[in-house]
Amino acid sequence: MEVNRILAEIDAQIAKLQQARVLLGGSSTTAAPAVAKKAVGRPRKIVAAPTVTKSTGSSQKKRNLSPEARKRIADAQKKRWAERRKSS
């Protein structure tokens, strides 16, 4: 607890010195305060940056599989699953 009390006293002295500097040197907004005040109230909502979609052409269409191609892929996958079941 002793360390916390010392740190609090140091922060108080820094705040007093900053006030004295402002009074003597005029209001200087370029210097950042050493001790930031805690924000009061609800924290701000973090807005995610908009996602950038990759598009090579403006008229790019979605590619569709024919029913025959879809059946070939399904049959090949079923064959892979059957081989895996046999091996285990």
C-alpha positions in Angstrom: 0.0 0.0 0.0 2.9 2.3 0.6 3.9 2.3 -3.1 0.3 3.2 -4.1 0.3 6.2 -1.7 3.6 7.4 -3.1 2.4 7.2 -6.7 -0.8 9.1 -5.8 1.3 11.9 -4.2 3.6 12.0 -7.3 0.5 12.2 -9.6 -0.9 15.1 -7.4 2.4 17.0 -7.6 2.5 16.5 -11.4 -1.0 17.9 -11.7 -0.1 21.0 -9.6 3.1 21.6 -11.7 1.1 21.4 -14.9 -1.4 23.9 -13.6 1.5 26.2 -12.6 3.1 25.8 -16.1 -0.2 26.7 -17.8 -0.6 29.8 -15.6 3.0 30.9 -16.2 3.4 30.0 -19.9 -0.1 30.5 -21.2 -2.4 27.8 -22.4 -0.4 25.2 -24.3 -2.5 22.6 -25.9 0.3 20.8 -27.7 1.6 19.2 -24.5 -0.2 16.0 -23.5 -1.0 15.7 -19.8 1.0 13.2 -17.9 -2.0 11.8 -16.1 -5.1 11.3 -18.3 -8.5 11.7 -16.7 -10.8 8.7 -16.7 -13.7 9.0 -19.0 -17.1 9.2 -17.2 -20.0 7.2 -18.5 -20.4 4.4 -21.0 -17.4 3.6 -23.2 -17.6 4.4 -26.9 -18.7 1.8 -29.3 -15.7 0.4 -31.3 -16.6 0.6 -35.0 -14.9 -1.9 -37.2 -13.3 -0.6 -40.4 -15.2 -1.4 -43.5 -14.1 -4.5 -45.2 -12.6 -4.2 -48.7 -13.8 -6.8 -51.1 -11.4 -8.1 -53.8 -12.9 -7.7 -57.3 -10.9 -8.0 -60.4 -13.7 -6.9 -62.7 -16.9 -5.1 -62.3 -18.9 -7.6 -64.3 -17.6 -10.7 -62.5 -20.4 -13.3 -62.1 -20.8 -16.1 -59.6 -19.7 -19.4 -61.0 -22.3 -22.2 -61.0 -21.7 -25.9 -61.2 -23.8 -28.0 -63.5 -25.8 -30.8 -62.0 -23.5 -33.4 -63.6 -20.3 -31.7 -62.1 -22.0 -31.5 -58.7 -22.8 -35.3 -58.9 -19.2 -36.2 -59.9 -17.9 -34.2 -56.9 -20.4 -35.8 -54.5 -19.5 -39.3 -55.8 -15.8 -38.7 -55.4 -16.2 -37.4 -51.8 -18.4 -40.4 -50.9 -15.7 -42.7 -52.3 -13.0 -40.9 -50.1 -15.2 -41.3 -47.1 -15.7 -45.0 -47.8 -11.9 -45.5 -48.2 -11.4 -43.8 -44.8 -14.0 -46.0 -43.1 -12.3 -49.1 -44.6 -8.9 -48.1 -43.3 -10.0 -47.4 -39.7 
